[in-house]
Amino acid sequence: MIELAASFDAQLSTLAPYLIYLIVGVIVFFETGVLFAFFLPGDSILFSSGLVAAAHGNVNILILVSVIFIAAFFGDQIGFVLGR
């Protein structure tokens, strides 16, 4: 699992900031909202995205946290509607 986090960190650090926000937001959304996405390593991705935000000067941590919060909220709402 640590190798996955390290490779994800290395891959994310080469991307533009808006792509980092998009990738992390989509992964968090699918992990919380879609039933078949339970295999995604959400905790490792959150940890790695925090590392990328600390190391990458262009990634704003407040925007990243906002994107993660919004994606988790709407993913949870979609999961509730689908499960209902």
C-alpha positions, 0 to 999 in steps of 0.5 A, spaced: 500 500 500 505 504 501 508 503 494 501 505 491 501 511 495 508 513 493 507 512 486 501 516 486 505 521 489 510 521 484 504 521 478 500 527 481 506 531 482 507 532 475 500 534 473 497 541 473 494 543 479 487 543 476 488 536 474 490 534 481 483 537 483 479 534 478 483 527 479 482 527 487 475 529 486 473 524 482 476 519 486 473 521 492 466 522 489 466 515 486 469 512 492 463 515 497 457 515 492 458 509 487 457 502 489 462 499 485 468 503 487 469 500 494 476 498 492 479 505 491 484 506 496 481 513 498 485 514 505 491 513 501 489 518 495 487 523 501 494 522 504 498 523 497 494 529 495 496 532 501 503 530 500 503 533 493 499 539 496 505 540 500 511 539 495 507 542 489 507 550 490 501 551 485 496 546 489 492 550 494 491 546 500 484 550 501 482 549 494 484 541 495 480 540 501 474 544 498 474 539 492 474 533 497 469 536 501 464 537 496 466 531 492 464 527 498 458 530 500 455 530 493 458 522 492 454 521 499 448 524 497 448 520 490 449 514 494 443 515 498 439 516 492 441 510 489 440 506 495 434 508 496 
